[in-house]
Amino acid sequence: MRSFNGLYFFLSCNLIKEVILVKEKTSHTAAEAKEAQPAAKTPKTVKTAKTTETKRRTSRKGTGSSGRAAGSRRGSTRKPAQGKTQRRTAKPHAHQNHKEEAVVENAVVTAGKETETRQPRTRGRKSSRPKLRIIPLGGLGEIGKNMTVFEYGDEIVVLDAGLAFPEEDLLGIDIVIPDFTYLIENKEKVKAIVITHGHEDHIGSLSYLLREVNAPVYATKLTIGLIEGKLEEAHIKGDLNVVHPGDEFRIGAFKIGFFHVCHSIPGACGIYFRTPVGTVVHTGDFKFDNNPVDGEPMDIYKIAELGHKGVLALLADSTNATRPGSTPSESVIVDSLHEQVSKARGRIILATFASNVSRIQMAMDAAMAFDRKVCVFGRSMVNVVKIARELGYLKVPDSLLIDPEELSRYSDNRLMILTTGSQGEPMAGLSRMATGSHRQVQIHAGDTVIISASPIPGNEIGVGRTIDALMKLGAHVVSSENAKVHVSGHGAREDLKAMLALVKPKFFIPVHGEYRMLCSHKELAIGLGIPKDHVFVGENGSVFELTNRSCHEAGKVTAGPVYVDGLGVGDVGNIVIRDRQQLSNDGVVIVVIALEKNSNQVAAGPDIVSRGFVYVRDSEDMMSGATDRVEMLLDRMASEGVTEWSQIKTQIRDTLGRYFYEKTKRRPMILPIIQEVR
């Protein structure tokens, strides 16, 4: 591990030295040329994010920070034209594969412009310049639901809009999304939404956000393709803009740049914000991969350049902060997958994350190598495969894929089935196959099931239950517990150290992880020399205020989970969840009574109905006793002149609650229903 750290330290140091040498030489040459040339023409004005700003048109051909990026022309929050979602493609820019001279030129030009945004020195009085506010609305103290707000003055840029999948105690809930209250209250300030990559925990709530907030969306090509499909499905229009790693453009006070990182989906990026108080870097999800399967290495040079020029604050992925060592390369799975496919004698059912395009490509390559046809199941998996093929991220011949109706035409040793359900989700493809409720695929002896994913924290029980069911049906199950069929897309401790060493931030805010992961990441940063009071572990809703010299937590905004159940968004709260939990634990008892309208005398009943509490035929004596208790109560209340229905219901609920607990030690939900008759 020391050699790994040493490699990145040596690499970053040499890159930085080269930047400095060329920068000094170029700056000297530029100064001489400036004296010999006439003054530049007045620059043109460009309208971005409802603000007319003067842009310097310095020639920057072939650089990743071109001021002429298409994104800079699309920063306006104008409403998109009616009809289909607008999708625009930014002009290609330089990225990590360009020659070093171009990147160095970029560093020199950007360094010259940074002086425009420095905080002015003041003596004896505080500057009136606003502070940069960083507000995580999701992703802190949890896995998923990632969303961070960057606010300067009257301008807001939102980074990511993800979802989380419900835990087992959230009965009936489909997904969990962030609370958008702060953004809705300040929607006129929102100038852009930037997305790091296309995983559900980063784009899953975007369609819900765009219902409330109208702002252009910026992301790489595959991510935009996945977002486009989600918006069409939700009948939402959006202003979608394609950017490329290496692009840099201005939106109001923010100059936003994208740099490529390695993750388990193509097109993943880290994002940096050049602001009037300094540069802030957000890594997105990342790992250092020296042999990425798509051939696109992380843009270490850009990260080192940012670190050399000075980074005010770093927000970094903490998912694997508790794991020692370094995360292996995605390419180590290739040989293992081929080995498992070669050994299988029957059908192969492979489950993975639908958005893990690299893993899907590996599976299809293995199928081609051993003459198997591939059939894809699961709505999200089908959509991702379709979009990735159209955009060129999946290279698969048409002859390899078959429709579900064609499965019966091939023998078992000629088939591979790709499906969702690697997290044990009850309604996903693999789970339905395990329970025998899948309409087209029934598991039988001889099948090999490969689960090419590791359980997200909280999903371990569901995954274990699915594996048990598959093995009972006679399937041979291969998972990360007994074979190398999965590696994480998130960097482990040594990767996180390397990122901190390259960026060298003044302040550090760990993000994306449960609380213990954030604290572990904090300890890493302090161990690398960042002062303890410069590292901040917050929670969703924390407001971090930054100047060019300070950072502190300044209160909280509304934040928390919003539950989506069917078409309802936020209409299921903690009280409803608690009622559902009680119903699932002890069932319900319904007491029906008919009262005469004028006299309030009992006209019929009480009739007691039980669901999920006891089997009535085996508990007739207890139910008869419950009826007697209610009759006695009604007689007493009538003699006392009690006519208020609310009081009658409360007394019935209390009386039967005590009675049933004495008899069963259970507390069913008791629902008295009173009907008025003439």
C-alpha positions in Angstrom: 0.0 0.0 0.0 2.9 2.3 0.7 4.1 1.8 -2.9 0.6 2.7 -4.1 0.7 6.0 -2.1 4.2 6.6 -3.2 3.2 6.2 -6.9 0.5 8.8 -6.7 2.6 11.2 -4.6 5.6 10.9 -7.1 3.2 11.3 -10.0 1.5 14.4 -8.7 4.8 16.1 -7.7 6.3 15.6 -11.1 3.2 16.9 -12.8 3.1 19.9 -10.6 6.8 20.7 -11.2 6.2 20.5 -15.0 3.2 22.9 -14.7 5.3 25.4 -12.7 8.3 25.3 -15.2 6.1 25.7 -18.3 3.9 28.3 -16.6 6.9 30.5 -15.8 8.2 30.2 -19.3 4.8 30.9 -20.9 4.1 33.8 -18.6 7.4 35.4 -19.5 6.8 35.0 -23.2 3.2 36.3 -22.8 4.4 39.4 -21.0 6.8 40.2 -23.9 4.2 39.6 -26.5 1.7 41.8 -24.7 4.1 44.8 -24.8 4.4 44.4 -28.6 0.7 44.0 -29.4 -2.1 46.6 -29.4 -4.8 46.4 -26.7 -7.4 43.7 -27.1 -10.9 44.5 -28.4 -13.7 44.9 -25.9 -15.1 41.4 -25.2 -18.6 40.4 -26.2 -21.3 39.9 -23.6 -22.8 36.5 -23.0 -26.2 35.9 -21.2 -25.9 33.1 -18.6 -28.2 32.2 -15.8 -30.3 35.4 -16.2 -27.1 37.5 -15.8 -25.4 39.5 -18.5 -21.6 39.1 -17.9 -18.5 40.2 -19.7 -16.4 37.2 -20.8 -12.8 37.3 -21.8 -12.2 35.7 -25.2 -8.6 34.5 -24.6 -7.6 32.0 -27.3 -7.7 28.6 -25.6 -7.9 26.1 -28.5 -7.7 22.5 -27.4 -8.1 23.3 -23.7 -10.6 21.8 -21.3 -11.5 25.2 -19.8 -12.7 26.9 -23.0 -14.9 29.8 -22.3 -16.8 29.0 -25.5 -18.2 25.7 -24.1 -21.7 25.1 -25.2 -22.7 24.9 -21.5 -21.8 28.5 -21.0 -24.4 29.5 -23.7 -27.0 27.3 -22.0 -26.8 28.5 -18.5 -30.1 30.3 -18.8 -33.0 29.1 -16.8 -35.4 29.8 -19.6 -38.3 27.3 -19.9 -37.7 24.6 -22.5 -39.9 24.6 -25.6 -43.1 22.6 -25.3 -42.8 19.0 -26.6 -40.0 16.5 -26.1 -37.3 17.0 -23.6 -34.6 19.3 -25.0 -31.2 17.6 -25.3 -28.2 19.5 -26.4 -24.6 18.5 -27.0 -21.8 20.7 -26.0 -18.9 21.2 -28.3 -16.1 18.7 -27.5 -13.3 19.9 -25.4 -9.9 18.7 -24.3 -9.8 16.0 -21.6 -7.2 13.9 -19.9 -6.0 12.2 -23.1 -4.9 15.5 -24.7 -1.2 16.4 -24.9 0.4 17.7 -21.7 1.2 21.0 -23.4 -2.5 21.8 -23.9 -3.3 21.1 -20.3 -0.4 23.2 -19.1 -1.6 26.0 -21.3 -5.0 25.6 -19.7 -3.4 25.8 -16.3 -1.6 29.0 -17.2 -4.7 30.7 -18.7 -6.9 29.8 -15.7 -4.2 30.9 -13.3 -4.2 34.3 -14.9 -7.9 34.6 -14.6 -8.1 33.5 -11.0 -7.0 36.9 -9.8 -10.4 38.3 -10.9 -12.3 36.3 -8.3 -10.0 36.7 -5.2 -11.5 38.1 -2.1 -10.3 41.7 -1.7 -8.3 42.6 1.4 -10.0 44.9 3.9 -8.6 46.7 6.9 -10.7 47.5 9.9 -14.0 46.4 8.3 -15.7 43.2 7.1 -16.2 42.6 3.4 -19.7 42.8 2.2 -19.0 40.1 -0.3 -21.4 37.1 0.3 -20.2 33.8 1.6 -20.3 30.5 -0.2 -22.9 28.1 1.4 -22.6 24.4 0.9 -25.8 22.5 2.0 -26.0 18.7 1.8 -29.7 17.7 1.4 -28.9 14.0 1.1 -26.1 11.4 1.3 -24.8 12.2 4.8 -25.3 9.6 7.4 -26.8 7.3 4.8 -26.1 5.4 1.6 -27.9 7.0 -1.4 -30.2 10.0 -1.8 -27.2 12.1 -2.7 -27.8 15.8 -3.2 -25.7 18.9 -2.4 -26.6 22.6 -2.8 -23.9 25.2 -3.6 -25.2 28.8 -3.0 -23.5 32.1 -3.5 -25.5 35.3 -3.2 -28.7 34.9 -5.2 -27.5 31.9 -7.2 -27.8 28.2 -6.5 -26.2 25.2 -8.3 -27.5 21.8 -7.3 -25.2 18.8 -7.6 -26.9 15.4 -8.0 -30.5 14.4 -7.3 -30.5 10.8 -6.1 -32.8 8.3 -4.4 -32.5 5.6 -1.8 -34.2 2.3 -1.6 -36.4 1.7 1.4 -35.3 -0.4 4.3 -37.5 -3.4 5.4 -39.4 -1.4 8.1 -40.6 1.1 5.5 -43.6 -1.0 4.6 -45.1 -0.3 1.2 -42.7 2.5 0.3 -41.3 2.3 -3.2 -38.4 4.8 -3.0 -37.0 7.5 -0.7 -36.0 10.9 -2.1 -34.5 14.1 -0.5 -36.7 16.8 1.0 -36.7 19.6 -1.7 -38.3 22.2 0.7 -35.3 24.5 0.6 -34.9 24.4 -3.1 -38.6 25.0 -3.7 -38.6 28.0 -1.4 -35.6 29.3 -3.3 -36.4 28.0 -6.8 -35.9 31.4 -8.5 -32.2 31.2 -7.4 -31.6 27.7 -8.9 -29.5 28.3 -12.0 -28.4 24.8 -12.9 -28.3 21.1 -11.9 -25.1 19.2 -12.5 -24.9 15.4 -12.3 -21.8 13.4 -11.5 -22.9 10.1 -13.1 -26.0 8.0 -13.9 -26.5 5.8 -10.9 -29.9 5.8 -9.3 -28.5 7.3 -6.0 -27.5 10.3 -8.1 -30.3 10.8 -10.7 -33.2 8.9 -9.2 -35.1 11.9 -7.8 -34.4 14.3 -10.6 -37.8 13.9 -12.2 -39.4 14.8 -8.9 -37.2 17.8 -8.5 -37.9 19.1 -12.0 -41.6 19.1 -11.3 -41.0 21.8 -8.7 -37.8 23.6 -10.0 -37.1 24.6 -13.6 -33.4 24.6 -14.3 -31.1 23.3 -17.0 -29.3 19.9 -16.3 -25.7 19.3 -17.2 -24.1 15.8 -17.4 -22.1 13.5 -19.6 -23.6 11.7 -22.6 -24.6 8.4 -21.0 -26.0 10.1 -17.9 -28.1 12.4 -20.0 -29.4 9.4 -22.0 -30.5 7.7 -18.8 -32.1 10.9 -17.5 -33.9 11.4 -20.7 -35.5 8.0 -20.4 -36.6 8.7 -16.8 -38.1 12.1 -17.7 -40.0 10.6 -20.7 -41.4 7.9 -18.4 -42.5 10.6 -15.9 -43.9 12.9 -18.6 -41.5 15.6 -17.5 -39.9 18.1 -19.9 -36.3 19.2 -19.2 -33.5 21.3 -20.6 -30.8 18.6 -20.9 -27.2 19.6 -21.9 -24.4 17.2 -22.7 -20.9 18.0 -21.4 -17.6 16.2 -21.7 -14.9 15.5 -19.1 -12.6 18.6 -19.4 -15.3 21.1 -20.1 -15.5 24.3 -18.0 -18.1 26.9 -18.3 -19.6 29.8 -16.3 -23.0 30.0 -14.8 -23.4 33.3 -12.8 -20.7 33.5 -10.1 -19.8 29.8 -10.6 -17.3 28.5 -13.1 -18.0 24.8 -13.3 -15.6 22.1 -14.5 -15.9 18.4 -15.1 -13.0 15.9 -14.8 -13.1 12.2 -15.5 -13.1 9.7 -12.6 -13.2 5.9 -12.6 -16.4 4.3 -11.3 -18.7 1.4 -12.2 -20.5 3.3 -14.9 -19.1 5.2 -17.9 -19.1 8.9 -18.0 -18.5 9.4 -14.2 -17.1 12.7 -13.3 -15.9 14.8 -10.4 -16.9 18.4 -10.5 -15.2 21.6 -9.3 -16.6 25.0 -8.7 -14.4 28.1 -9.1 -16.2 30.7 -6.9 -15.4 34.2 -5.7 -14.1 32.8 -2.4 -12.1 29.9 -3.9 -12.3 26.5 -5.6 -14.4 23.7 -4.3 -13.9 20.1 -5.5 -16.5 17.4 -5.3 -15.1 14.0 -6.3 -18.4 12.2 -7.0 -18.1 8.4 -6.6 -14.6 7.3 -7.6 -11.8 4.9 -7.3 -8.3 4.8 -8.7 -8.2 2.2 -11.5 -5.0 1.6 -13.3 -6.6 -0.7 -15.8 -10.2 0.4 -16.4 -12.3 -1.8 -18.7 -13.4 1.1 -20.8 -9.8 2.3 -21.3 -10.5 5.8 -19.8 -8.2 6.4 -16.8 -8.9 8.9 -14.1 -7.8 12.5 -14.9 -5.1 12.5 -12.2 -3.4 15.4 -14.0 -6.4 17.7 -13.6 -6.8 16.7 -10.0 -3.1 17.5 -9.3 -3.4 20.8 -11.2 -6.4 21.8 -9.0 -4.5 20.9 -5.9 -1.4 22.8 -7.0 -3.4 25.9 -7.8 -5.2 25.8 -4.4 -8.4 24.1 -3.3 -10.5 25.8 -0.6 -12.7 22.8 0.2 -12.9 19.2 -0.9 -16.1 17.0 -0.7 -15.2 13.4 -1.2 -16.9 10.0 -1.4 -16.7 8.1 1.9 -18.5 4.9 1.0 -15.5 2.6 1.6 -13.7 4.8 4.2 -13.7 1.9 6.6 -12.2 -0.6 4.2 -8.4 -1.0 4.3 -6.1 -1.1 1.2 -7.1 -0.1 -2.3 -10.1 -1.1 -4.4 -9.1 -3.6 -7.1 -9.5 -2.8 -10.8 -12.8 -3.6 -12.5 -10.7 -5.7 -15.0 -9.9 -8.4 -12.4 -13.5 -9.6 -12.8 -13.0 -10.5 -16.5 -11.1 -13.8 -15.9 -13.3 -14.8 -13.0 -16.5 -14.3 -15.0 -15.1 -16.3 -17.9 -14.1 -19.1 -15.5 -17.6 -19.3 -14.1 -19.3 -19.3 -17.5 -16.9 -22.0 -18.8 -17.8 -24.3 -15.8 -21.6 -23.9 -16.1 -23.4 -26.7 -17.7 -26.9 -25.3 -17.6 -28.4 -21.9 -17.9 -26.6 -18.9 -16.4 -28.7 -16.2 -14.7 -26.5 -13.2 -13.9 -27.8 -10.4 -11.7 -26.1 -7.0 -11.3 -27.0 -3.4 -11.0 -28.8 -2.3 -14.1 -26.6 0.8 -14.5 -23.3 -1.1 -14.2 -22.7 -0.9 -18.0 -19.1 -2.1 -17.7 -20.2 -5.3 -15.9 -23.0 -5.9 -18.5 -20.3 -5.6 -21.2 -18.2 -8.2 -19.4 -21.1 -10.6 -19.1 -22.0 -10.3 -22.8 -18.3 -10.7 -23.8 -18.2 -13.9 -21.7 -21.4 -15.1 -23.3 -20.0 -14.5 -26.8 -16.8 -16.3 -25.9 -18.7 -19.5 -24.9 -21.4 -19.3 -27.6 -24.3 -18.4 -25.4 -27.3 -16.2 -26.3 -28.3 -13.4 -24.0 -31.8 -12.5 -22.9 -32.3 -9.4 -20.7 -35.0 -9.1 -18.1 -36.0 -6.3 -15.7 -37.4 -3.0 -16.9 -34.5 -0.9 -15.7 -32.0 -3.4 -17.2 -33.7 -3.4 -20.5 -33.8 0.4 -20.6 -30.1 0.8 -19.7 -29.0 -1.8 -22.3 -31.1 -0.1 -25.0 -29.7 3.4 -24.2 -26.1 2.2 -23.7 -26.2 0.4 -27.1 -27.6 3.5 -28.9 -24.9 5.7 -27.4 -22.1 3.3 -28.2 -21.2 2.4 -24.6 -22.3 -1.2 -25.1 -20.7 -3.0 -28.1 -23.0 -6.0 -28.7 -23.9 -7.6 -32.0 -27.7 -8.0 -32.6 -27.2 -11.7 -33.1 -26.2 -12.1 -29.5 -29.5 -10.9 -28.0 -32.7 -12.8 -28.1 -36.3 -12.0 -26.9 -37.9 -13.8 -24.0 -40.2 -15.7 -26.4 -37.1 -17.3 -28.0 -35.8 -18.9 -24.8 -37.4 -22.3 -25.5 -35.6 -22.6 -28.9 -32.2 -23.0 -27.2 -30.8 -25.6 -24.9 -29.9 -24.5 -21.4 -26.1 -24.6 -22.1 -26.6 -22.0 -24.8 -28.4 -19.4 -22.6 -27.4 -16.5 -20.4 -30.1 -14.4 -18.7 -29.3 -10.9 -17.4 -31.6 -9.6 -14.8 -32.0 -7.1 -11.9 -32.5 -8.1 -8.3 -28.9 -8.2 -7.0 -30.0 -6.4 -3.9 -32.9 -8.8 -3.0 -35.6 -6.3 -4.0 -38.9 -8.2 -3.7 -40.3 -7.1 -7.1 -37.0 -7.4 -9.1 -36.4 -10.1 -11.6 -34.1 -12.4 -9.6 -36.3 -12.3 -6.5 -39.4 -13.2 -8.5 -37.4 -16.1 -10.1 -36.4 -17.3 -6.6 -40.0 -17.2 -5.3 -41.4 -18.9 -8.5 -43.5 -15.9 -9.4 -41.6 -14.9 -12.6 -43.8 -15.4 -15.6 -41.1 -16.5 -18.1 -38.1 -17.9 -16.1 -38.4 -20.8 -13.5 -35.3 -21.8 -11.6 -34.5 -25.5 -11.7 -31.6 -27.8 -10.9 -28.6 -27.2 -13.0 -28.9 -23.4 -13.3 -26.0 -21.3 -12.2 -26.9 -18.0 -10.7 -24.1 -15.3 -10.5 -24.8 -12.3 -8.3 -22.3 -9.8 -9.5 -22.8 -7.2 -6.8 -22.3 -6.7 -3.1 -25.3 -5.9 -0.8 -25.8 -2.3 0.0 -25.9 -1.8 3.8 -29.4 -2.7 4.9 -30.0 -5.1 2.1 -28.1 -8.0 3.5 -31.2 -9.8 4.8 -33.0 -9.6 1.5 -30.0 -10.8 -0.5 -29.5 -13.7 1.9 -33.2 -14.7 1.7 -33.0 -14.7 -2.1 -29.9 -16.9 -2.1 -31.5 -19.3 0.2 -34.6 -19.6 -2.0 -32.4 -20.1 -5.1 -30.5 -22.9 -3.5 -33.6 -24.6 -2.3 -34.7 -24.8 -6.0 -31.4 -26.5 -6.9 -29.5 -23.6 -8.4 -25.7 -23.2 -7.9 -25.2 -19.7 -6.6 -22.0 -17.8 -7.2 -21.5 -14.5 -5.3 -18.7 -12.3 -4.0 -18.5 -14.5 -0.9 -17.2 -17.5 -2.9 -15.8 -16.0 -6.1 -14.3 -12.8 -7.4 -17.4 -11.7 -9.4 -17.7 -8.2 -8.0 -15.5 -5.3 -7.0 -16.6 -2.1 -5.6 -16.8 1.1 -7.6 -15.7 3.2 -4.6 -12.2 3.8 -3.4 -11.0 2.2 -0.2 -8.8 4.0 2.4 -5.6 4.1 0.3 -7.6 5.6 -2.6 -9.0 8.2 -0.3 -5.6 9.1 1.0 -4.3 9.5 -2.5 -7.2 11.9 -3.4 -6.5 13.9 -0.3 -2.8 14.1 -1.1 -3.4 15.2 -4.6 -6.1 17.9 -3.8 -4.5 19.2 -0.6 -7.7 21.1 0.4 -7.7 23.8 3.1 -11.1 22.5 4.4 -12.5 19.0 4.1 -16.1 17.7 4.2 -16.6 13.9 3.9 -19.8 13.0 2.1 -21.6 9.9 0.7 -21.7 7.5 3.6 -23.1 6.4 6.9 -21.9 8.3 10.0 -19.2 5.8 10.8 -17.8 6.1 7.3 -17.8 9.9 7.5 -15.9 9.8 10.8 -13.4 7.3 9.4 -12.8 9.6 6.4 -12.3 12.5 8.8 -9.6 10.5 10.7 -7.8 9.8 7.4 -7.8 13.5 6.6 -6.4 14.5 10.0 -3.8 11.8 9.7 -2.6 13.3 6.5 -2.1 16.7 8.1 -5.3 18.6 7.7 -6.0 20.4 10.9 -8.8 18.9 13.0 -10.8 22.1 13.1 -10.7 22.2 9.3 -12.6 18.9 8.9 -16.4 18.9 9.2 -18.7 15.9 9.6 -22.2 17.2 9.1 -25.6 15.8 8.5 -28.3 16.4 5.9 -29.5 20.0 6.2 -26.2 21.3 7.7 -25.2 24.7 6.3 -21.4 25.2 5.8 -20.4 28.8 5.2 -17.1 29.5 3.6 -14.9 32.5 2.9 -11.5 32.4 1.4 -10.1 32.0 4.9 -12.7 30.3 7.0 -15.3 27.5 7.1 -17.9 26.9 9.8 -21.3 25.3 10.3 -24.0 28.0 10.4 -27.3 26.4 11.2 -29.6 24.0 9.4 -32.2 24.0 6.7 -35.2 21.6 6.3 -33.9 18.2 5.2 -34.8 14.5 5.6 -36.5 11.6 3.8 -39.6 12.0 1.6 -41.4 8.7 1.0 -42.8 7.8 -2.4 -45.6 5.3 -2.4 -47.1 4.7 -5.8 -48.2 8.1 -7.2 -48.0 9.7 -3.7 -45.0 11.8 -2.9 -44.6 12.8 0.7 -48.2 11.9 1.7 -46.9 8.9 3.7 -45.2 10.2 6.8 -43.9 8.7 10.1 -47.4 8.3 11.5 -48.6 6.2 8.5 -45.4 4.2 8.6 -45.9 3.5 12.3 -49.5 2.4 11.6 -48.3 0.1 8.9 -45.7 -1.4 11.2 -48.4 -2.0 13.9 -50.7 -3.6 11.4 -47.9 -5.9 10.2 -47.0 -6.9 13.8 -50.4 -7.3 15.5 -53.1 -6.9 12.9 -56.4 -5.0 13.2 -59.7 -5.4 15.0 -62.7 -3.5 13.7 -65.7 -2.8 15.9 -68.9 -1.8 14.0 -71.9 -0.2 15.9 -75.2 1.3 14.6 -76.8 4.0 16.8 -80.2 5.5 16.5 -80.1 9.1 15.3 -82.2 10.8 18.0 -81.9 8.6 21.0 -78.3 7.4 20.5 -79.4 3.9 21.5 -77.7 0.9 20.0 -79.7 -0.2 17.0 -77.3 -3.0 15.9 -74.0 -4.5 17.0 -71.4 -4.5 18.2 -70.0 -6.6 15.4 -66.2 -7.4 15.8 -64.1 -8.2 12.7 -60.4 -9.3 13.0 -57.7 -9.3 10.3 -54.1 -10.4 11.1 -54.8 -10.6 14.8 -56.2 -14.0 15.6 -58.0 -16.8 13.6 -61.6 -16.1 14.7 -62.8 -19.7 14.5 -60.1 -20.8 17.0 -60.8 -17.8 19.3 -64.6 -17.7 19.5 -64.6 -17.4 23.3 -62.2 -14.5 23.3 -64.1 -12.6 20.6 -67.4 -13.3 22.4 -65.9 -11.9 25.6 -64.8 -8.8 23.6 -68.4 -8.3 22.4 -69.7 -8.5 26.0 -67.1 -5.9 27.1 -68.2 -3.5 24.4 -72.0 -4.0 25.2 -71.4 -3.3 28.9 -69.4 -0.2 28.1 -72.1 1.1 25.8 -74.8 0.6 28.4 -72.8 2.4 31.0 -72.1 5.4 28.7 -75.8 5.6 27.8 -76.7 5.7 31.5 -74.2 8.5 32.0 -75.6 10.4 29.1 -72.4 10.3 27.0 -73.3 11.0 23.3 -70.1 12.3 21.8 -68.9 9.7 19.2 -65.2 10.6 19.8 -65.6 9.7 23.5 -67.4 6.5 22.7 -64.6 5.5 20.2 -61.9 6.3 22.7 -63.5 4.2 25.5 -64.0 1.3 23.1 -60.4 1.5 22.0 -59.1 1.6 25.6 -61.3 -1.1 26.9 -60.6 -3.6 24.1 -56.9 -2.7 24.1 -56.6 -3.8 27.8 -58.7 -6.9 27.2 -56.8 -8.2 24.2 -53.4 -7.5 25.9 -54.6 -9.5 29.0 -55.6 -12.4 26.7 -52.8 -12.4 24.1 -50.1 -10.0 25.1 -50.6 -8.3 21.7 -51.7 -4.8 20.8 -53.8 -4.9 17.6 -54.9 -1.7 16.0 -58.5 -1.2 17.1 -60.8 0.8 14.8 -64.3 1.6 16.1 -66.8 2.5 13.4 -70.1 4.1 14.4 -73.0 4.4 11.9 -76.1 6.5 12.4 -79.5 5.0 11.5 -83.0 6.4 11.6 
